[in-house]
Amino acid sequence: MNRRLAINIALATAAGIFLIPSCMQEKSKPDIVLKNINVSGDQQKMLADLAEIIIPKTSSPGAADLSTHQFALMMVDDCYDPELRSKFEKGIAEFESLSKNNFGNSFIKCSGEQKEKLINTMENQKDAVEGAAFFYNNFKKLAIQSFTSSQYYLTKIHVYELVPGRFHGCVPLIK
């Protein structure tokens, strides 16, 4: 065997050994690192898409602009007890499987009409899987909480006044 050929084969094999694990990793990584729940990057994209449907962008910023899905995930990770966290995680998977069963696609790849139909199913609780309904209701509550506690909302829509604020007396003063 030629020495140069043997060295080339050895280098190609070594490069393959080092490159293959990097190719086998998950395609999309999550935006934030969570301690207690496991959410993939694709699931985070699905949550961002769902939050944008719940609070769409109009003349005011939408849920995606305010990262409400990240707030919701942090709240579940930090504040929910282990039983509810696992129920929330299972609910995400059930919501995705519900989308795949009804439309043959993941929630992200569904059309706007299909997403609206799935959301209406969850809102009306018709044919909704219990875990998926738990996930949707809690995620919606947390998304709305995130939006209503955002800086934009508290400075532009519902202006927050520090305590004690203005006096709004209930008895008119007549002289």
MIBA-685999 format. One record per residue (C-alpha): residue number from 1; x, y, z; residue in three letters. Coordinates in nm, 4 decimals, padded with zeros to 6 digits. Example, Ala and Ser with C-alpha at 12.3 -4.5 7.8 and 13.67 -1.06 7.14 Angstrom:
ZAZA   k       px       py       pz   r
ZAZA   1  01.2300 -00.4500  00.7800 ALA
ZAZA   2  01.3670 -00.1060  00.7140 SER
//
This chain:
ZAZA   k       px       py       pz   r
ZAZA   1  00.0000  00.0000  00.0000 MET
ZAZA   2  00.1171  00.3477 -00.0818 ASN
ZAZA   3  00.2086  00.5560  00.2230 ARG
ZAZA   4  00.0341  00.8684  00.0896 ARG
ZAZA   5 -00.2852  00.6741  00.0240 LEU
ZAZA   6 -00.2752  00.5307  00.3788 ALA
ZAZA   7 -00.2284  00.8793  00.5292 ILE
ZAZA   8 -00.5173  01.0201  00.3208 ASN
ZAZA   9 -00.7471  00.7363  00.4294 ILE
ZAZA  10 -00.6497  00.7863  00.7953 ALA
ZAZA  11 -00.7123  01.1627  00.7747 LEU
ZAZA  12 -01.0470  01.1158  00.5999 ALA
ZAZA  13 -01.1541  00.8620  00.8625 THR
ZAZA  14 -01.0474  01.0901  01.1502 ALA
ZAZA  15 -01.2296  01.3873  00.9962 ALA
ZAZA  16 -01.5419  01.1730  00.9533 GLY
ZAZA  17 -01.5289  01.0623  01.3147 ILE
ZAZA  18 -01.5204  01.4242  01.4292 PHE
ZAZA  19 -01.7786  01.5611  01.1834 LEU
ZAZA  20 -02.0507  01.2951  01.2044 ILE
ZAZA  21 -02.1595  01.3763  01.5634 PRO
ZAZA  22 -02.2067  01.7419  01.4731 SER
ZAZA  23 -02.4287  01.6419  01.1808 CYS
ZAZA  24 -02.6400  01.4129  01.3998 MET
ZAZA  25 -02.7364  01.6840  01.6496 GLN
ZAZA  26 -03.0822  01.8316  01.6774 GLU
ZAZA  27 -03.1533  02.0684  01.3901 LYS
ZAZA  28 -03.2930  02.3548  01.5943 SER
ZAZA  29 -03.1894  02.4344  01.9471 LYS
ZAZA  30 -03.4130  02.6163  02.1957 PRO
ZAZA  31 -03.3708  02.9909  02.2428 ASP
ZAZA  32 -03.3604  02.9714  02.6211 ILE
ZAZA  33 -03.2208  02.7061  02.8531 VAL
ZAZA  34 -03.4753  02.5664  03.0961 LEU
ZAZA  35 -03.3918  02.3701  03.4105 LYS
ZAZA  36 -03.7031  02.1633  03.4729 ASN
ZAZA  37 -03.8760  02.1085  03.1390 ILE
ZAZA  38 -03.7451  01.9823  02.8070 ASN
ZAZA  39 -03.8634  02.1786  02.5063 VAL
ZAZA  40 -03.7050  02.1395  02.1641 SER
ZAZA  41 -03.6346  02.4231  01.9252 GLY
ZAZA  42 -03.9212  02.3122  01.7007 ASP
ZAZA  43 -04.1589  02.3155  01.9964 GLN
ZAZA  44 -04.0450  02.6690  02.0829 GLN
ZAZA  45 -04.1152  02.7784  01.7269 LYS
ZAZA  46 -04.4602  02.6222  01.7566 MET
ZAZA  47 -04.5193  02.8091  02.0834 LEU
ZAZA  48 -04.4075  03.1387  01.9259 ALA
ZAZA  49 -04.6466  03.0777  01.6356 ASP
ZAZA  50 -04.9314  02.9912  01.8724 LEU
ZAZA  51 -04.8632  03.3029  02.0825 ALA
ZAZA  52 -04.8725  03.5169  01.7682 GLU
ZAZA  53 -05.2147  03.3727  01.6859 ILE
ZAZA  54 -05.3404  03.4458  02.0376 ILE
ZAZA  55 -05.2019  03.8038  02.0360 ILE
ZAZA  56 -05.1488  03.9061  01.6720 PRO
ZAZA  57 -04.9452  04.2019  01.5581 LYS
ZAZA  58 -05.1609  04.5014  01.4679 THR
ZAZA  59 -05.0716  04.8645  01.5186 SER
ZAZA  60 -04.9302  04.7414  01.8482 SER
ZAZA  61 -04.6579  04.4763  01.8792 PRO
ZAZA  62 -04.7687  04.1154  01.8762 GLY
ZAZA  63 -04.6720  03.8270  02.0986 ALA
ZAZA  64 -04.3680  03.7374  01.8894 ALA
ZAZA  65 -04.2308  04.0911  01.9220 ASP
ZAZA  66 -04.2592  04.0734  02.3007 LEU
ZAZA  67 -04.1320  03.7106  02.3307 SER
ZAZA  68 -04.4377  03.5998  02.5247 THR
ZAZA  69 -04.3650  03.2329  02.4518 HIS
ZAZA  70 -04.0340  03.2620  02.6362 GLN
ZAZA  71 -04.2075  03.4241  02.9333 PHE
ZAZA  72 -04.4626  03.1417  02.9400 ALA
ZAZA  73 -04.1920  02.8758  02.9296 LEU
ZAZA  74 -03.9950  03.0446  03.2085 MET
ZAZA  75 -04.3079  03.0709  03.4237 MET
ZAZA  76 -04.3874  02.7017  03.3732 VAL
ZAZA  77 -04.0242  02.6086  03.4387 ASP
ZAZA  78 -03.9861  02.8202  03.7522 ASP
ZAZA  79 -04.3317  02.8421  03.9088 CYS
ZAZA  80 -04.5290  02.5268  03.8275 TYR
ZAZA  81 -04.4951  02.2227  04.0492 ASP
ZAZA  82 -04.3429  01.9074  03.8931 PRO
ZAZA  83 -04.6793  01.7431  03.8282 GLU
ZAZA  84 -04.8134  02.0428  03.6355 LEU
ZAZA  85 -04.4843  02.0840  03.4477 ARG
ZAZA  86 -04.4996  01.7263  03.3218 SER
ZAZA  87 -04.8667  01.7734  03.2323 LYS
ZAZA  88 -04.7739  02.0879  03.0377 PHE
ZAZA  89 -04.4957  01.9043  02.8513 GLU
ZAZA  90 -04.7296  01.6183  02.7633 LYS
ZAZA  91 -04.9877  01.8733  02.6536 GLY
ZAZA  92 -04.7415  02.0257  02.4053 ILE
ZAZA  93 -04.6841  01.6826  02.2526 ALA
ZAZA  94 -05.0593  01.6100  02.2463 GLU
ZAZA  95 -05.1295  01.9460  02.0817 PHE
ZAZA  96 -04.8736  01.8653  01.8095 GLU
ZAZA  97 -05.0139  01.5149  01.7602 SER
ZAZA  98 -05.3660  01.6602  01.7416 LEU
ZAZA  99 -05.2471  01.8870  01.4627 SER
ZAZA 100 -05.0780  01.5978  01.2822 LYS
ZAZA 101 -05.3855  01.3738  01.3188 ASN
ZAZA 102 -05.6291  01.6372  01.1932 ASN
ZAZA 103 -05.4233  01.7973  00.9170 PHE
ZAZA 104 -05.1275  01.5669  00.8494 GLY
ZAZA 105 -04.8766  01.8411  00.9372 ASN
ZAZA 106 -04.7156  01.9858  01.2443 SER
ZAZA 107 -04.8722  02.3081  01.3726 PHE
ZAZA 108 -04.5979  02.5229  01.2194 ILE
ZAZA 109 -04.6568  02.3839  00.8688 LYS
ZAZA 110 -05.0370  02.4129  00.8805 CYS
ZAZA 111 -05.2135  02.6832  00.6826 SER
ZAZA 112 -05.3718  02.9788  00.8598 GLY
ZAZA 113 -05.7170  02.8297  00.8113 GLU
ZAZA 114 -05.6103  02.4974  00.9639 GLN
ZAZA 115 -05.4487  02.6729  01.2598 LYS
ZAZA 116 -05.7651  02.8747  01.3145 GLU
ZAZA 117 -05.9754  02.5584  01.3055 LYS
ZAZA 118 -05.7503  02.3898  01.5634 LEU
ZAZA 119 -05.7592  02.6973  01.7883 ILE
ZAZA 120 -06.1392  02.7092  01.7634 ASN
ZAZA 121 -06.1484  02.3429  01.8640 THR
ZAZA 122 -05.9368  02.4220  02.1676 MET
ZAZA 123 -06.1463  02.7287  02.2544 GLU
ZAZA 124 -06.4763  02.5428  02.2314 ASN
ZAZA 125 -06.3345  02.2344  02.4051 GLN
ZAZA 126 -06.4973  02.0177  02.1355 LYS
ZAZA 127 -06.2979  01.7078  02.0520 ASP
ZAZA 128 -06.0080  01.8517  02.2532 ALA
ZAZA 129 -05.7696  01.6104  02.4184 VAL
ZAZA 130 -05.7494  01.6761  02.7922 GLU
ZAZA 131 -05.3714  01.7298  02.8019 GLY
ZAZA 132 -05.3773  01.9509  02.4933 ALA
ZAZA 133 -05.6609  02.1568  02.6433 ALA
ZAZA 134 -05.4645  02.1968  02.9691 PHE
ZAZA 135 -05.1590  02.3095  02.7725 PHE
ZAZA 136 -05.3537  02.5515  02.5524 TYR
ZAZA 137 -05.5486  02.7140  02.8374 ASN
ZAZA 138 -05.2377  02.7618  03.0531 ASN
ZAZA 139 -05.0266  02.8844  02.7637 PHE
ZAZA 140 -05.2961  03.1334  02.6608 LYS
ZAZA 141 -05.3241  03.2616  03.0179 LYS
ZAZA 142 -04.9465  03.3057  03.0441 LEU
ZAZA 143 -04.9218  03.4729  02.7019 ALA
ZAZA 144 -05.1877  03.7270  02.7993 ILE
ZAZA 145 -05.0179  03.7816  03.1358 GLN
ZAZA 146 -04.6887  03.8443  02.9574 SER
ZAZA 147 -04.8468  04.0940  02.7186 PHE
ZAZA 148 -05.0349  04.2840  02.9899 THR
ZAZA 149 -04.7241  04.3102  03.2058 SER
ZAZA 150 -04.4959  04.4199  02.9208 SER
ZAZA 151 -04.3388  04.7634  02.9110 GLN
ZAZA 152 -04.5263  04.8486  02.5915 TYR
ZAZA 153 -04.8659  04.7698  02.7443 TYR
ZAZA 154 -04.7966  04.9520  03.0712 LEU
ZAZA 155 -04.6618  05.2662  02.9007 THR
ZAZA 156 -04.8756  05.2958  02.5887 LYS
ZAZA 157 -05.2091  05.1174  02.6393 ILE
ZAZA 158 -05.2880  05.1059  03.0099 HIS
ZAZA 159 -05.0636  05.3700  03.1637 VAL
ZAZA 160 -04.9442  05.2535  03.5025 TYR
ZAZA 161 -04.9406  05.5102  03.7825 GLU
ZAZA 162 -04.7239  05.4685  04.0869 LEU
ZAZA 163 -04.8917  05.4448  04.4241 VAL
ZAZA 164 -05.0607  05.6565  04.5609 PRO
ZAZA 165 -05.1418  05.7979  04.2170 GLY
ZAZA 166 -05.3994  06.0673  04.1616 ARG
ZAZA 167 -05.6897  06.1102  04.3961 PHE
ZAZA 168 -06.0165  06.0125  04.2313 HIS
ZAZA 169 -06.2743  06.1181  04.4842 GLY
ZAZA 170 -06.6232  05.9787  04.4621 CYS
ZAZA 171 -06.8032  06.2782  04.6214 VAL
ZAZA 172 -06.8328  06.5976  04.4175 PRO
ZAZA 173 -06.7394  06.9181  04.5966 LEU
ZAZA 174 -07.0195  07.1780  04.5788 ILE
ZAZA 175 -06.9857  07.5265  04.7259 LYS
//
